[in-house]
Amino acid sequence: MPHLSIEYSRNLDTRLDMPGFLRVLRDAAVATGVFPPAGIRVRAFAADHVLIADGDPRHGFIDIAIRLRGGRSPEDKARATAAIFAAAEAFCAEDLVANSLMLSLEMRDIDPGLSPKTSSIRRFLPKDMQA
């Protein structure tokens, strides 16, 4: 049940395809084999008011936070972190060259004892995604 929450500066709406970025991150997460596709949730929130470094309004940022239930090995989490960050970096490569952009990612565990959940989504997914 990984949650990928992306905060980004609103000025990136004109520079990057944010829906495409979300798809790339989801696909990278699935490709790791660490996360069940049916549990992945990816969402993005644009920050309307930001102050980055010297305040130049052309500066941009993307901060990716990944939260997941415990139980995965440190090696799997490190591998997934590297793969998802590499996908994000590749997607943003042109913008990183042409513009001022800060890109970051953090993965952290959710304590399963303090995070009840329920879901009916698997009943509505194609059979190959129900794992």
N, C-alpha and C positions, 0 to 999 in steps of 0.2 A: 504494500500500500504506500508507495512513494508519492509524496506531494512535491511537485516542482512549482515553486512560486517565484515569479520573476518580477522584480521592481525595475523600472527603467525610466529614464528622463523622457518627458513628452517630446522633446525635439527629435527623438529617434523615429517617431512615427513617419516622418518624411524621408528618413534615410535608410530604414530597414523594413523588410516585410515581417512584421511581428507575428502574424498568424503562421507564416512559413517558419519562423524561428521556433515557435512552439512545436510544430510538427517535427522539425529536425531534432529537438531535444527529446521529444517522446520516442522517436525512432531510435535515437542513440541509447536511450534508457532500455528499450526493449532488446536491442541488439546485444547488450551486455549479458543477458540471461540472468541477471541478478534480481530483476523486478518482474512480477507477473503483469502482463499487459493489461489485464482486466482491472488491476488496482491502480494504475498510473493516472494521476491527475495533474494536468499542466495548466497553469493560469498566469496571466500577466497583468500587472497594474502599472499604469503610467503615473509618474509623479508630476503634478502640475507645477509645483514650486520646489525648485532645487537651487542649491548654491554649491558649486563644485570648484574646488581649488581657489583660483583668483576671481571667480565670479563671472568669467566669460560665458555668455549664454550659449556659445557653440559647443562647449564641453558636454559630453554625454556619458551616461553610465548604464550598465546592466548589472544587476546583482541577482544571482540565481541561488535560491535557498532550496535545498532538498531535505525533506524530513521523511524518515522511514521507520517502521516498527523494528525493534531489536530482533536479533537472531541471525543477522548476516555476519560473516567473518570480516575481520579487519581487511584482509586481502581483497575480498569481493567488493567491499565499500571503496577501497582505494582504487581498484580497477575501474569501477563504475564512475567514480569521481573523475578520474583521468579521461575516460572515454567521453563522458558527457561534456566536460570542459573543452576537450579537443573539438568536438562537434560544434560547440558554441563559438570557439575561436575561429574555426574554418568558416562558419556562416558569416561572421563579422569581419573577416580578413580584409576585404576591400575598404570597409569603413575605418578599420584600425589604421590603415595606411593613409587614407585621405583626410581623416578627421581626428579630433581629440575624443577618445572613448576609453572609459575604464570598464573592464569586464572582470567580474569576480563570481565565485561559486563557493558555497559551504554546504557540506552534508552533515546532518546530525540525526541521532536516533530519537525516536519517540518511545517513551516508557509505556509498554503495552498495558501495564497495570493501571495506568492513569489515562488511558485513551480508549474508552469503549467505542465500538463501531458496529454498524450493521449495513448491509447493502443487498439490493436485489439486482444489481447491474448484470451479473453473470448470466442471468436468465434471458437477457435481452441482447447478448453479444453473439457473434458467430461462434460456432463450436471451437474453432482453433484459438480463440482468445479467452476461453472460459477457465483456463488454469489459474 
